[in-house]
Amino acid sequence: MTRAATADQEQRSSENEHLDVLIIGAGVSGIGAAHRLRTEFPDRSFAILEAQDARGGTWWTHRFPGARSDSDLFTYGYRHKPWRGASIAAGGAILDYLDEVIEEDDLAGRIRYDHRVTALQWSSDDARWTAEVVRTDTGERLRLTASFLWMCQGYYNHDEPYTPEWPGTERFEGTVVHPQLWPDDLDCAGKRVVVIGSGSTAATLVPALAGTAEHVTTLQRSPSYWFPAPTVHELATMLEPLDLPPDWTHEILRRQYVQQLDWLATTGRDDPDQLHEFLVETIRPLLPEGTDVEKHFTPSYRPWQQRIAFVPDGDFFASMREGKASVVTDTISEFTEKGVQVSSGEVLEADVVVTATGFNLSVFGDIPFTVDGEPVDFASRVTWRGMMISGVPNMAYAFGYFRHSWTLRVDLINDLVGRLFERMAERGATTVVPALRPGDEDMPRLPWSDLDNFNPGYVQRSQDRMFRQGDREPWTHMHEHDHDRVALPEADLDDGLRYR
């Protein structure tokens, strides 16, 4: 489903227009927010602005071979929309799922594609946001106003992925590509491929490329944790002969996956040695005989300090057993004409080098914000329950989980935003803003992510740019789902919020 703007959409977007709610981003978070407005606040006007030319966010950006979820779809899918199909799904199937939501909620006319927001300005006198927008397909500049801003743009830069600089890259005679910018015409069949990185993207790419490539080498600086999750949960197989209503099956599997994720997260926190042994020993029998497990598959950090690479049905390891893929653990010295030379002196010859080296985290789409003419420095602000920012009125943001499925938290945030709208109506307020209580002014300003708890490269690189958190509620976030599913529904909407 690519962009198909109607004449009506074109006319609306060319005028100065006021909306009750402006949603930024038409990915999983933005479509979920729109569903909530459509079903629970049908009288409110809203639109979704999307910088790309189609819906999907991550699933439109990442169209490299084999792109798939690394979370189960029973929890990654929305609570209101049962997932049908295998637990782990390809990106195309997730886009189809989002298309169904768009159609069922009649959202197509609310999404404005190729609309990139270049500035957001709040006026207390007018109690509204002004969005400066450029149409990337036509160059036209637009201005919209909104009473409430809902930031659902995701957490990384879709246009500029992270790629380290290595000596000699310009000498390499083959092709260098980042998965986030995968060209449609790149064919790796019969070629030697080196994939730099060992995270979720590499875990997805390697088995997909190994089917036709001459050989695929994963070049990692250090090992990651892996978990060979089944594509179809054994519980789903057990339930199938019972001919249960689809909604029952979905809810049972959803609860099973939540419990499994809770166990992985809490065990990683409370008994990391147990989880380490479980993860390493689970993959040991799947590896080719003679694999140096200590060197290639035993990380130096605790489980869950970085994301675990989920490998459906162990397909990555199957590629290794078949001799189609291998792993090299070393650092890069330089690129040569024929490939990548590592510190041992070995040259990994390649026709294609894939830099699966991660992404650059983006602070609210890197859009400049001002409040009453003053630029907002998010690094000096603190979060209110991982949903709003101190001193920024009438703005909520969607931020999911890194360990659990992203959407589990997005659903909880949508609930909380809905409650916030109702609370504003009860108080007759047009404005709500997080404001530190008198006793909070001197509280420590802590990093948005505790690196001892979660420290992948994109988090470490962004610490000085991101908003902060405090050492007490309601100024904290990055909790696990077992905490949020209790705390967020019970959140006191008069604690740390001012209405007027």
C-alpha positions as CSV (number, residue, x, y, z in Angstrom):
1,M,0.0,0.0,0.0
2,T,1.8,3.1,-1.2
3,R,0.5,6.7,-1.0
4,A,-2.7,7.5,-2.8
5,A,-3.7,11.0,-1.7
6,T,-7.2,12.1,-2.7
7,A,-8.0,15.5,-4.0
8,D,-9.8,16.2,-0.7
9,Q,-6.6,15.4,1.2
10,E,-4.5,17.7,-1.1
11,Q,-7.0,20.5,-0.6
12,R,-7.0,20.2,3.2
13,S,-3.2,20.0,3.5
14,S,-2.7,23.1,1.5
15,E,-4.7,25.3,3.9
16,N,-4.0,26.6,7.4
17,E,-5.9,24.0,9.3
18,H,-6.7,23.5,13.0
19,L,-7.1,20.1,14.6
20,D,-7.9,18.8,18.0
21,V,-5.1,16.3,17.9
22,L,-2.0,16.1,15.6
23,I,-0.3,12.8,15.5
24,I,3.3,12.6,14.2
25,G,4.2,9.3,12.5
26,A,2.1,6.6,10.8
27,G,3.9,3.6,12.2
28,V,2.7,1.1,14.8
29,S,2.5,3.8,17.5
30,G,0.7,6.4,15.4
31,I,-1.8,4.0,13.9
32,G,-2.5,2.7,17.4
33,A,-3.1,6.3,18.7
34,A,-5.4,7.0,15.8
35,H,-7.4,3.9,16.5
36,R,-7.9,5.1,20.1
37,L,-9.1,8.6,19.0
38,R,-11.4,7.1,16.4
39,T,-13.1,4.7,18.8
40,E,-13.1,6.6,22.1
41,F,-13.1,10.2,21.0
42,P,-15.0,10.2,17.7
43,D,-15.9,13.9,18.0
44,R,-12.2,15.0,18.0
45,S,-10.6,16.1,14.7
46,F,-7.2,14.6,14.1
47,A,-4.6,13.9,11.4
48,I,-1.4,11.9,11.1
49,L,1.6,13.4,9.4
50,E,4.0,10.9,8.0
51,A,7.4,12.0,6.5
52,Q,7.7,8.8,4.4
53,D,5.6,8.0,1.4
54,A,3.8,5.1,3.0
55,R,2.6,3.8,6.4
56,G,4.5,1.4,8.6
57,G,7.4,3.3,10.1
58,T,10.1,0.7,10.8
59,W,8.4,-1.8,8.5
60,W,8.5,0.5,5.6
61,T,12.1,1.7,6.3
62,H,13.5,-1.8,6.8
63,R,12.8,-3.8,3.6
64,F,16.1,-5.7,3.5
65,P,15.9,-9.5,2.7
66,G,14.2,-11.4,5.4
67,A,13.1,-8.4,7.5
68,R,10.9,-9.7,10.2
69,S,9.8,-9.1,13.8
70,D,12.1,-10.0,16.6
71,S,9.1,-9.9,19.0
72,D,6.2,-12.3,18.9
73,L,3.2,-10.8,17.1
74,F,0.7,-11.8,19.7
75,T,2.2,-9.1,21.9
76,Y,3.6,-6.9,19.2
77,G,0.1,-6.7,17.6
78,Y,-2.4,-4.4,19.2
79,R,-4.5,-5.4,22.1
80,H,-7.7,-4.6,20.2
81,K,-6.7,-6.4,17.0
82,P,-5.9,-10.1,17.4
83,W,-3.0,-11.4,15.4
84,R,-3.7,-14.3,13.1
85,G,-0.8,-16.4,12.0
86,A,2.7,-17.4,13.1
87,S,4.2,-15.9,16.2
88,I,7.2,-14.4,14.2
89,A,6.2,-12.6,11.0
90,A,7.9,-11.0,8.0
91,G,7.7,-7.3,7.6
92,G,5.3,-7.6,4.7
93,A,2.8,-9.5,6.9
94,I,3.0,-6.7,9.6
95,L,2.3,-4.1,6.9
96,D,-0.7,-6.1,5.8
97,Y,-1.9,-6.2,9.5
98,L,-1.5,-2.4,9.7
99,D,-3.4,-2.0,6.5
100,E,-6.3,-3.9,8.0
101,V,-6.4,-1.6,11.0
102,I,-6.3,1.5,8.7
103,E,-9.2,0.0,6.7
104,E,-11.3,-1.1,9.6
105,D,-10.9,2.3,11.4
106,D,-11.3,4.3,8.1
107,L,-8.0,6.0,8.7
108,A,-6.7,6.4,5.2
109,G,-8.1,9.9,4.8
110,R,-6.5,11.0,8.1
111,I,-2.9,10.1,7.0
112,R,-0.9,12.7,5.2
113,Y,2.1,11.1,3.6
114,D,5.3,13.0,2.5
115,H,4.6,15.5,5.2
116,R,7.8,16.3,7.2
117,V,7.4,18.4,10.3
118,T,10.3,21.0,10.5
119,A,9.3,22.9,13.6
120,L,6.7,22.7,16.5
121,Q,5.8,25.8,18.4
122,W,3.6,26.1,21.5
123,S,1.7,29.3,22.4
124,S,0.3,29.6,25.9
125,D,-1.8,32.6,24.8
126,D,-3.5,30.5,22.1
127,A,-3.3,27.2,23.9
128,R,-2.2,25.4,20.7
129,W,0.7,24.0,18.8
130,T,1.8,25.3,15.4
131,A,3.4,22.7,13.1
132,E,5.6,23.9,10.3
133,V,5.5,21.3,7.6
134,V,7.1,20.7,4.2
135,R,5.7,18.4,1.5
136,T,8.6,16.3,0.5
137,D,6.9,15.3,-2.8
138,T,6.1,18.9,-3.9
139,G,8.3,21.2,-1.8
140,E,5.2,23.0,-0.6
141,R,5.3,24.5,2.9
142,L,2.3,24.2,5.1
143,R,1.2,25.3,8.6
144,L,-1.2,23.4,10.8
145,T,-2.3,24.1,14.4
146,A,-3.5,21.6,17.0
147,S,-4.7,21.7,20.6
148,F,-2.8,18.6,21.5
149,L,0.3,17.0,20.0
150,W,0.9,13.2,20.0
151,M,4.5,12.3,19.1
152,C,4.5,8.7,17.6
153,Q,7.5,9.1,15.3
154,G,9.6,6.3,16.8
155,Y,13.0,6.6,18.4
156,Y,15.6,6.5,15.6
157,N,16.6,8.4,12.5
158,H,15.1,6.7,9.5
159,D,17.2,8.7,7.0
160,E,20.6,8.5,8.5
161,P,21.6,5.1,10.0
162,Y,24.7,4.6,12.1
163,T,27.8,3.5,10.2
164,P,31.3,3.7,11.7
165,E,34.2,5.0,9.7
166,W,36.8,2.4,8.7
167,P,40.1,3.0,6.9
168,G,40.1,2.0,3.3
169,T,36.4,1.9,2.7
170,E,36.8,3.8,-0.6
171,R,39.2,1.2,-1.9
172,F,36.8,-1.7,-1.6
173,E,35.8,-2.8,-5.1
174,G,32.4,-4.3,-4.1
175,T,29.2,-2.9,-2.7
176,V,28.7,-1.5,0.8
177,V,25.2,-1.2,2.0
178,H,23.4,-0.5,5.3
179,P,20.2,-2.6,5.8
180,Q,18.2,0.6,6.6
181,L,19.0,1.9,3.0
182,W,18.8,-1.4,1.2
183,P,18.5,-0.8,-2.6
184,D,15.7,-2.6,-4.4
185,D,18.1,-3.8,-7.2
186,L,20.7,-5.4,-5.0
187,D,21.0,-9.2,-5.6
188,C,23.4,-11.2,-3.5
189,A,22.8,-14.5,-5.2
190,G,26.1,-16.3,-5.8
191,K,28.1,-13.6,-4.0
192,R,30.3,-13.6,-1.0
193,V,28.7,-11.4,1.7
194,V,30.2,-10.1,4.9
195,V,27.6,-8.8,7.4
196,I,29.2,-6.5,10.1
197,G,27.3,-6.8,13.3
198,S,25.6,-9.5,15.4
199,G,22.3,-7.9,16.5
200,S,18.8,-8.5,15.5
201,T,19.3,-7.2,12.0
202,A,22.2,-9.5,11.3
203,A,20.3,-12.4,12.8
204,T,17.6,-11.8,10.3
205,L,19.7,-11.0,7.2
206,V,22.2,-13.9,7.4
207,P,19.8,-16.8,7.0
208,A,17.8,-14.9,4.4
209,L,21.0,-14.2,2.3
210,A,22.5,-17.6,2.9
211,G,19.8,-19.3,0.8
212,T,21.3,-18.0,-2.4
213,A,24.6,-16.4,-1.6
214,E,27.9,-18.3,-2.1
215,H,28.7,-17.7,1.6
216,V,27.7,-15.2,4.3
217,T,30.1,-14.3,7.1
218,T,29.0,-12.6,10.2
219,L,31.8,-10.3,11.5
220,Q,31.2,-9.3,15.1
221,R,33.4,-7.3,17.4
222,S,32.0,-9.3,20.4
223,P,29.3,-12.0,20.9
224,S,25.6,-11.3,21.5
225,Y,23.0,-13.4,23.2
226,W,20.7,-15.5,21.0
227,F,17.4,-17.2,21.6
228,P,16.0,-19.8,19.1
229,A,12.3,-19.0,19.5
230,P,9.8,-21.2,17.6
231,T,8.0,-19.5,14.7
232,V,4.8,-21.3,15.9
233,H,4.5,-21.7,19.6
234,E,4.1,-25.3,20.8
235,L,1.0,-24.1,22.8
236,A,-0.6,-22.9,19.5
237,T,-0.1,-26.4,18.1
238,M,-1.7,-27.9,21.2
239,L,-4.7,-25.5,21.0
240,E,-5.4,-26.0,17.3
241,P,-7.4,-29.3,17.5
242,L,-9.6,-27.7,20.2
243,D,-11.2,-25.4,17.6
244,L,-11.4,-22.5,20.0
245,P,-12.7,-19.1,18.9
246,P,-9.8,-17.1,17.4
247,D,-10.1,-14.4,20.1
248,W,-9.6,-17.1,22.8
249,T,-6.6,-18.5,21.1
250,H,-5.1,-15.0,20.7
251,E,-5.6,-14.1,24.3
252,I,-4.2,-17.4,25.6
253,L,-1.0,-17.1,23.4
254,R,-0.7,-13.4,24.3
255,R,-0.7,-14.2,28.0
256,Q,1.8,-17.0,27.4
257,Y,4.2,-14.7,25.6
258,V,3.9,-12.0,28.2
259,Q,4.7,-14.6,30.9
260,Q,7.7,-15.8,28.9
261,L,9.0,-12.2,28.3
262,D,8.5,-11.4,32.0
263,W,10.5,-14.4,32.9
264,L,13.4,-13.5,30.6
265,A,13.4,-9.9,31.8
266,T,13.1,-10.6,35.6
267,T,15.6,-13.5,35.5
268,G,18.1,-11.3,33.6
269,R,17.7,-8.7,36.4
270,D,17.5,-11.0,39.5
271,D,19.6,-14.0,38.4
272,P,21.7,-13.1,35.4
273,D,23.9,-16.1,35.8
274,Q,21.0,-18.4,35.4
275,L,19.7,-16.7,32.3
276,H,23.2,-16.6,30.9
277,E,23.6,-20.4,31.3
278,F,20.1,-20.9,29.9
279,L,20.7,-18.9,26.7
280,V,24.2,-20.2,26.0
281,E,23.3,-23.9,26.6
282,T,20.1,-23.6,24.6
283,I,22.0,-22.7,21.4
284,R,25.0,-25.0,22.0
285,P,23.4,-28.2,20.4
286,L,22.3,-26.1,17.4
287,L,25.8,-25.0,16.5
288,P,28.1,-26.9,14.1
289,E,30.3,-29.4,15.8
290,G,33.6,-27.8,16.9
291,T,32.2,-24.3,17.2
292,D,34.2,-22.2,19.7
293,V,31.2,-21.3,21.9
294,E,33.3,-19.3,24.3
295,K,34.7,-17.1,21.6
296,H,31.8,-16.6,19.3
297,F,28.6,-17.0,21.5
298,T,29.5,-16.1,25.1
299,P,29.0,-12.4,25.7
300,S,31.0,-10.4,28.2
301,Y,27.9,-8.5,29.5
302,R,24.9,-9.6,31.5
303,P,21.8,-10.9,29.6
304,W,19.5,-8.1,28.6
305,Q,22.0,-5.3,29.0
306,Q,21.6,-5.4,25.2
307,R,18.8,-6.9,23.2
308,I,18.7,-10.6,22.8
309,A,18.7,-11.7,19.1
310,F,15.6,-13.9,18.6
311,V,16.2,-16.5,15.9
312,P,13.0,-18.2,14.7
313,D,13.4,-22.0,14.7
314,G,17.2,-21.4,14.9
315,D,17.5,-20.6,11.2
316,F,20.7,-18.7,11.7
317,F,22.3,-21.8,13.2
318,A,20.9,-24.0,10.5
319,S,22.7,-21.9,7.9
320,M,25.9,-22.4,9.9
321,R,25.4,-26.2,10.0
322,E,24.8,-26.3,6.3
323,G,28.1,-24.5,5.7
324,K,26.4,-21.5,4.1
325,A,27.2,-19.1,7.0
326,S,30.0,-18.6,9.5
327,V,31.0,-16.3,12.3
328,V,34.2,-14.4,12.8
329,T,34.8,-12.6,16.1
330,D,37.4,-9.9,15.6
331,T,37.8,-6.1,15.0
332,I,38.2,-4.4,11.7
333,S,41.7,-3.1,10.7
334,E,40.8,-1.8,7.3
335,F,38.9,-2.4,4.1
336,T,41.0,-3.7,1.2
337,E,40.1,-3.9,-2.5
338,K,38.8,-7.4,-2.0
339,G,37.2,-7.3,1.4
340,V,37.6,-6.6,5.1
341,Q,40.9,-7.2,6.9
342,V,40.5,-8.0,10.6
343,S,43.1,-7.6,13.4
344,S,44.3,-11.1,13.1
345,G,45.5,-10.2,9.6
346,E,42.9,-12.4,7.8
347,V,41.1,-10.8,4.9
348,L,37.4,-11.7,4.6
349,E,36.9,-11.5,0.9
350,A,33.6,-10.1,-0.1
351,D,31.5,-8.9,-3.1
352,V,29.0,-7.2,-0.7
353,V,29.6,-5.8,2.8
354,V,26.5,-5.2,4.8
355,T,27.0,-2.7,7.7
356,A,24.4,-4.0,10.2
357,T,25.9,-1.6,12.7
358,G,22.7,-0.1,14.2
359,F,21.0,3.3,14.0
360,N,21.1,6.8,15.4
361,L,18.6,7.6,18.1
362,S,16.4,10.5,17.4
363,V,15.0,12.9,20.0
364,F,11.3,13.4,18.9
365,G,12.2,13.2,15.3
366,D,15.0,15.8,15.8
367,I,12.3,18.4,15.3
368,P,13.0,21.8,16.9
369,F,10.5,22.6,19.7
370,T,9.7,26.0,21.2
371,V,7.4,26.9,24.1
372,D,6.3,30.5,24.1
373,G,9.3,31.4,21.9
374,E,11.9,29.6,24.0
375,P,13.7,26.7,22.4
376,V,13.2,23.4,24.3
377,D,16.4,21.7,25.3
378,F,15.1,18.2,26.0
379,A,18.4,17.2,27.7
380,S,17.5,19.6,30.5
381,R,14.0,18.3,31.0
382,V,12.7,15.2,32.8
383,T,10.0,12.7,31.7
384,W,6.6,12.3,33.3
385,R,6.0,8.5,33.4
386,G,7.7,8.0,30.1
387,M,4.8,9.8,28.3
388,M,5.2,13.6,28.7
389,I,8.1,16.0,29.2
390,S,8.4,18.6,32.0
391,G,7.5,22.1,30.9
392,V,6.1,21.0,27.5
393,P,2.3,21.5,27.5
394,N,-0.2,19.4,25.7
395,M,2.3,16.9,24.3
396,A,2.3,13.1,24.8
397,Y,4.8,10.7,23.3
398,A,4.8,7.0,22.5
399,F,7.7,5.0,23.7
400,G,7.6,1.2,24.0
401,Y,9.8,-1.4,25.4
402,F,13.2,-2.6,24.4
403,R,12.9,-6.0,26.1
404,H,9.2,-6.7,25.8
405,S,7.2,-6.0,22.6
406,W,7.1,-2.3,21.8
407,T,3.3,-2.3,21.4
408,L,2.6,-3.6,24.9
409,R,3.6,-0.3,26.3
410,V,2.1,1.7,23.5
411,D,-1.3,0.3,24.4
412,L,-0.8,1.3,28.0
413,I,0.3,4.8,27.0
414,N,-2.8,5.1,24.8
415,D,-5.0,4.2,27.8
416,L,-3.2,6.8,29.9
417,V,-3.6,9.5,27.2
418,G,-7.3,8.7,27.0
419,R,-7.6,9.1,30.8
420,L,-5.7,12.4,30.5
421,F,-8.2,13.7,27.9
422,E,-11.1,12.8,30.2
423,R,-9.4,14.5,33.2
424,M,-8.9,17.7,31.2
425,A,-12.6,17.7,30.3
426,E,-13.6,17.1,33.9
427,R,-11.5,20.1,35.0
428,G,-12.6,22.3,32.1
429,A,-8.9,22.6,31.2
430,T,-7.4,23.5,27.8
431,T,-3.8,22.9,28.9
432,V,-2.0,20.3,30.9
433,V,1.8,20.4,31.6
434,P,4.1,18.3,33.7
435,A,5.7,20.5,36.4
436,L,8.1,19.5,39.1
437,R,6.6,19.6,42.6
438,P,8.4,21.8,45.2
439,G,10.2,18.8,46.7
440,D,11.4,17.6,43.3
441,E,13.4,20.7,42.2
442,D,16.7,19.4,43.7
443,M,16.2,15.7,42.8
444,P,19.0,14.1,40.8
445,R,18.7,14.3,37.1
446,L,19.5,10.8,35.9
447,P,20.3,9.6,32.4
448,W,17.2,8.5,30.4
449,S,18.7,5.0,30.4
450,D,20.9,3.5,33.2
451,L,23.8,2.0,31.3
452,D,24.3,-0.7,33.9
453,N,20.8,-1.8,33.0
454,F,20.6,-1.3,29.2
455,N,23.6,-0.2,27.2
456,P,23.5,-0.9,23.4
457,G,25.6,1.4,21.3
458,Y,22.7,3.7,20.2
459,V,21.8,4.3,23.9
460,Q,25.4,5.1,24.8
461,R,25.8,7.5,21.8
462,S,22.6,9.4,22.7
463,Q,22.9,9.9,26.5
464,D,23.8,13.6,26.2
465,R,20.9,14.4,23.9
466,M,18.0,12.6,25.5
467,F,15.7,13.9,28.2
468,R,16.4,12.9,31.8
469,Q,14.6,11.1,34.5
470,G,14.4,11.6,38.3
471,D,14.9,9.2,41.2
472,R,11.2,9.0,42.1
473,E,7.8,8.8,40.7
474,P,6.3,10.2,38.5
475,W,9.6,11.2,36.9
476,T,10.9,7.7,36.0
477,H,10.6,5.4,33.0
478,M,12.2,2.4,31.4
479,H,10.4,0.0,33.7
480,E,9.5,-3.5,32.7
481,H,6.0,-4.6,31.7
482,D,5.3,-6.3,35.0
483,H,5.6,-2.9,36.6
484,D,3.9,-0.7,34.0
485,R,0.8,-2.9,33.6
486,V,0.0,-2.1,37.2
487,A,1.5,1.4,37.7
488,L,0.3,3.1,34.5
489,P,-3.4,2.3,34.9
490,E,-3.3,3.5,38.5
491,A,-1.3,6.6,37.7
492,D,-2.5,9.7,39.6
493,L,-3.3,12.3,37.0
494,D,-3.0,15.1,39.5
495,D,0.5,14.1,40.6
496,G,3.1,16.2,38.8
497,L,0.6,17.7,36.3
498,R,-0.8,21.2,36.2
499,Y,-4.1,22.1,34.5
500,R,-5.4,25.4,33.3
